[in-house]
Amino acid sequence: MPKPNVSSGTAYPISRRHFIKYTTLATGAVFGTAPALLRGQNLNERLNIAVIGAGGKGSSDTDAAAESGGNIVGLCDVDQNTLESRTTSNPKPDHKSYPGARTYRDFRKMLEELDKQIDAVIVATPDHVHAAASILAMKMGKHVYCQKPLTHSVYEARLMRDTAKKMKVATQMGNQGSAGDGLRRAVEVIQAGVIGKPRELHVWSNRPIWPQGIDRPPGADPVPPSLDWDLWLGPAPFRPYKADTYHPFKWRGWKDFGTGALGDMACHTVNMPFRALKLGYPNVVECEETSELHQETYPKTSRIRFEFPPREDLPPLKFWWYDGSPGDKSVKLLRPTPEITKEIVDLQGKLPASGALIIGNKGKIFSPDDYGSTFFMLAGDETKFTRGSEHEACKAVPQTIPRNAGSGGDDQRQKAEWFRMIKGGAPAYSNFDIAAYLTEIILLGCVALRVGVGKKLDWDGPKMRARNAPEAAQFVKRQYRPGWKLG
């Protein structure tokens, strides 16, 4: 197996200087020259890939890996119907299958039995299983591509970063917008100072598009013959199966399994500003307002504030996160005020369902999509946004971040970038050294929400604790069900 180019050193606390380097400079230059490959390794040799979570996003991840040259040798899923659909010799039109792959229900058994045959692992399970599967794979020396959010808890994110560094494996988180030229260009423009000193960040999302803001339904239903419910629960506390409640897809709003709208989408929508603004750890996190709260699910709409201290040459910054589905008429959506979004509404005719707005002392940058792939700029005395590629101030900014040279869409290009890292190339742009850091910070919003509305957390990032709220600790590190562990 080839040795990837990875960083070394302790995973935490991460220095701001190190963080700024790998978010602004040429990726390969930051981490150094790629080490020599193992003796006799053929760079053109196909990588053997095992997949944990073969349906949903795992399906497209599998296909993108195969299209990038990966050999799919193992598929694991708790639902037998999913496994059969992905290995049939007679797939439906426009569907791919891998009849040569061995199938499993328990990822631990797959990793044990296929250990010597596997180079790398894709993890695309519900959030609550990400860390258990990924850390076990990394400790076995496997390279890992894990879907976003990287983990279910803050502690798991820290441990993921630590394990990846210790094992020196190639990693990538599945926020595929990282592969796009547009996101990297936005980072360059903002860091060039075209909007001056950024002081505010507002990000809003049209999620949830799944049920939340509800209570657990009473009773239990028969578990479908195709589903291993105990394995689906994994490290989460046991609860009875209920049809059309958790599996498939509807798990995101449940606190035991998902991370709500914030965890689902902020790894996309906050990815660009997180890098561009060199955010680091916040020193304050507070859930300011929500719709009706329920014990086991996230609310239908919320507003959460993060405060960041000065960073290098940048002033303190406040970041507000807003979520809620525009189609849900049962609640009043929490969004930035009309005064903040006036120019955006002038540009688009209305406030888009999702977006990110960065406000500096000399201008603003607005991205209307979830991935930061396009952006608009307003500078100085200008009253209207101009597309970034057409704004004279943006045109003058030189390219400083390498682009992803792969072909195809961002999803496939991101897998190819991971493959190149496995074979000794530069670190992938969303490798765990930065992706786990982003995830850790984002999930602090979930911690604040669960501690309670109006409870300002005085956050100590390196120590992962709220100095003024010891009750937050239970949401920073969760307890695993007996029989399950991290690695």
Secondary structure, DSSP 4 states (H G I P E B T S, - for coil): -PPP----S-SSSPPHHHHHHHHHS-HHHHH-SPPPPPTT--TTSPPEEEEES-STHHHHHHHHHHHTT-EEEEEE-SBHHHHHHHH-SSPPTT----TTSEEES-HHHHHHHSGGG-SEEEE-S-HHHHHHHHHHHHHTT-EEEEPSSS-SSHHHHHHHHHHHHHHT--EEES-GGGGSHHHHHHHHHHHTTTT-SEEEEEEEE----S--S-PPPSS--PPPTTB-HHHHHTTSPP----TTTSTTTTTTTBTTT--HHHHHHHHHHTHHHHHHTT----SEEEEEEESS--SSB--SSEEEEEEE--BTTBPPEEEEEEE--TT-TTSPPP---HHHHHHHHHHHSS--SSEEEEEESSEEEEE-STT--S-EEEETT--S-EEGGG-HHHHTSPP-SPPP---SSHHHHHHHHHHHHHTT-SPPTT-HHHHHHHHHHHHHHHHHHHH-TT--EEEETTTTEETT-GGGHHHHSPPPPTT----
